[in-house]
């Protein structure tokens, strides 16, 4: 016959056999234990990555400014004053946030190129 145990169960105490953890649970716990130290390294890697990205951005910005300066100096070799003024004004606009003094000079040169073309007095003075 079957025996029924009506005894009260106490919390934390079990009369039943404990089942060993499943292999899936064991492997998940083991992989988590292995990955935990790498989480700290990931944060350091992100800092290094951000620093390298900042360095690359600064390097690219320097190259861009050098190229913009070269474009501005080469603009003076254009034949038509309208084209010179257009290129100088565009370069000055791009340069304004970095070097305001240089940008002002480029705007001034652009304006002088246009006014010298349309002002016959300055053209006669240059020819004389």
Buried (B, 14 or more C-beta within 10 A) or exposed (E): EEEEEEEEEEEEEEEEEEEEEEEEEEEEEEEEEEEEEEEEEEEEEEEEEEEEEEEEEEEEEEEEBEEBBEBBEEBEEBEEBEEBBBBBBBBBEBBBEEBEEBBEBBBEBBEBBBEBBEEEEEEEEEEE
